[in-house]
Amino acid sequence: MQNGRNSNMNTRHQRPAAQSAGAPKRWASNPARSQPKDSHNARRNYERYLALAQAEALSGNTVGAENYYQHAEHYFRSMSSDPATARAPEEKDPR
């Protein structure tokens, strides 16, 4: 009786060498980023994270506030990169 492991090696399908050696890549190494589609979601998320940051700052949690400020900054930058947005809202920092 053969070991189950050896019998599996015999039934494994081998890939032909030509497929793996010279096959072209299906993806670009540095694809262009897509443009933001909807600045309304970015604005809403910016305002949401800004409010959360302010609430954390008022409660004395500076680490939590900084975390939320960083999230808000991400959405602020998303809005700034969108040409359809005329101007971004001003950030209020209670520090």
Secondary structure, 3 states (H helix, E strand, C coil): CCCHHHHHHHHCCCCCHHHHHCCCCCCCCCCCCCCCCCHHHHHHHHHHHHHHHHHHHHHCCHHHHHHHHHHHHHHHHHHHHCCCCCCCCCCCCCC
